[in-house]
Amino acid sequence: MSKALTATEFNFPGQKSVYHGKVRDVYNINDEKLVMVATDRISAFDVVLPKGIPYKGQMLNQIAAKFLDATTDICPNWKLATPDPMVTVGVMCQGFPVEMIVRGYLCGSAWRAYKSGVREICGVKLPEGMRENEKFPTPIITPTTKAEMGLHDEDISKEEILKQGLATPEEYETLEKYTLALFERGTKIAAERGLILVDTKYEFGKHNGTIYLMDEIHTPDSSRYFYAEGYQERFEKGEAQKQLSKEFVREWLMDNGFQGKEGQQVPEMTDEIVNSISERYMELFESITGEKFVKADVDSIAERIERNVTEYLK
C-alpha cells in the first residue's frame, strides 16, 4: 500500500495563515502568493472520505497545471509555478463566491432534477423530451454558491448573483465569456484524446482589478468526461456511458448506502478499494493528458514538499 498525504501543517517562509479545504490546503504567503497543496484526500457528496488515495494529489495538480498553461491565451490565471508535483504556487486573488459550472450534456445532478420534472436549472430553461446523457443544443452555465466548509453548494441563477451583488454585470459577463471559451478549449483537447468533456466547473477571482482563473481546471475532480468511442451507441440504447470522472467513487458509495445524508455511515475503505481508486485516477490522468503518469517519490511526502516550496519561496 503506497503512502498518501491526508493532512499538512507546514510553516513556510512568510506564511500568514492556512485554509484546509476538502482536498486542498492553501497557505497564504505575505498576502501576495498562495501555496496550494493538492493532498491525497478525496471527497464525495461534500464529505471527506476517511482514507487518502495514493498519488491522487500529484495527478490532480499536474493535470490542472497542464490545462492552466494551455489556456493562458483565453484568460489570465493565478499559476506562477509548480515547485513540487503536489503543489501549485500562484497569485493571491479575491475569489468570487460562486462556482461557474458549465454543462454540455444532461447528466449527473442535472439529469436527476430533470427526471423528477424540473425544467429550469439556475434560471436556464431546459427543452422538453431530453434523455440522460443527451447533448445540449449549446452548453449551459448553471452556477452554484461557494459554500463554507461543511455546507452544501447551492444552485444560483445569474439574476440572483447580480441581485446579491456577488459580481457586477460587467464582471459576470466576463466570467460567462471566460467559462464558455475555456469549456470550448477543454472540449477540443478532450476530443483529441478520444474523450468528451461533459461538464466542469471554474473558479475565478480578482487581483489588482483583473479577473483571473483560479484553482484547478479540467481535472477529474472538477469535470466529467465520457469516452467518445461508443458514446452514440450507448446513448441510443439508453445504456450508461463509460465515464472518466470521480463518478465511480460516488457510485461505489451509493451502492453501499451512502449519499452524505445525516446518519449514514461511509462504507469501509479497504486497501483493495483504495488501490483501485488510485489506479482509476492514473487511467484518468493518462487519458486526459495523453502522457504516462510518473509516480513521485513518496518516502516522505511532507518533507519533500516543505523542501521544494521553501526553496522556491526563497
Secondary structure as GFF3:
##gff-version 3
##sequence-region A 1 314
A	DSSP	beta_strand	15	20	.	.	.	ID=ss1
A	DSSP	beta_strand	24	29	.	.	.	ID=ss2
A	DSSP	beta_strand	33	38	.	.	.	ID=ss3
A	DSSP	beta_strand	43	44	.	.	.	ID=ss4
A	DSSP	beta_strand	47	48	.	.	.	ID=ss5
A	DSSP	alpha_helix	56	69	.	.	.	ID=ss6
A	DSSP	beta_strand	79	84	.	.	.	ID=ss7
A	DSSP	beta_strand	87	91	.	.	.	ID=ss8
A	DSSP	beta_strand	94	95	.	.	.	ID=ss9
A	DSSP	beta_strand	98	105	.	.	.	ID=ss10
A	DSSP	alpha_helix	108	115	.	.	.	ID=ss11
A	DSSP	beta_strand	120	121	.	.	.	ID=ss12
A	DSSP	beta_strand	124	125	.	.	.	ID=ss13
A	DSSP	beta_strand	135	141	.	.	.	ID=ss14
A	DSSP	beta_strand	144	145	.	.	.	ID=ss15
A	DSSP	alpha_helix	158	163	.	.	.	ID=ss16
A	DSSP	alpha_helix	169	192	.	.	.	ID=ss17
A	DSSP	beta_strand	195	207	.	.	.	ID=ss18
A	DSSP	beta_strand	210	214	.	.	.	ID=ss19
A	DSSP	beta_strand	223	227	.	.	.	ID=ss20
A	DSSP	alpha_helix	231	237	.	.	.	ID=ss21
A	DSSP	beta_strand	243	244	.	.	.	ID=ss22
A	DSSP	alpha_helix	247	255	.	.	.	ID=ss23
A	DSSP	alpha_helix	271	289	.	.	.	ID=ss24
A	DSSP	alpha_helix	301	313	.	.	.	ID=ss25
###
